[in-house]
Amino acid sequence: MKMKWRIIMTSIFVMLILSCTQKDPSPINVDIFIDLRVYDKSGNNLLNSTTAGYYKPEDIRVYFLKDGIKTEVYNPALDGPRNFRIFNNGANQNFLRLTPSEGTKDQETTTTLLLWRQNDQDTIRTTMTRISGTVYCSKVSYNGAIKYDISTSQTISWGTGSFRRLIDVQK
């Protein structure tokens, strides 16, 4: 009886230890979002619902492009199920906060496609850097033009906020 009890307890202990082991740890700290100010040619904010022709959040779609395969992002359990949210800067101007693809490797370039509405798509390429359990966006290219590089960029004050990766987009 004692032997069976020891085997059972040892088995439970081994299963507990193995279940706590994580072979591919997720990053502890993730800092990858990109903020977009979107204007028309006259300087009107296209994310404000009072602007004629504004972009409606329900029309915007985000896709990740990996190995030539375009996959729409939709995570209904998140506050921003399509990997973006519209915020106000505190000075009555709206901006879009996008969470691009974080990839899986250090110094990986990921591609995120932002579809504003039918036939109006932009391409965002990001370089994701991983160090000691942290993943962060170190470079952003928007439609082929580098808009953010961690080595040369500075924090931008706008409204009541400070932004690291704030990109102006003219439509």
Protein Blocks (a to p, Z undefined) as FASTA:
>chain_A
ZZmmmmmmmmmmmmmmmmmpcfbdcdfbdcfbccdddddfkopafkbfkbghiacfklpc
cdddeehiacddddfkbmblnopacddehlopacddddddebjbehiacdddddfbghia
cddddddddeehiacdfbdceehiafbdfklpccddehjbccfblcdddZZ
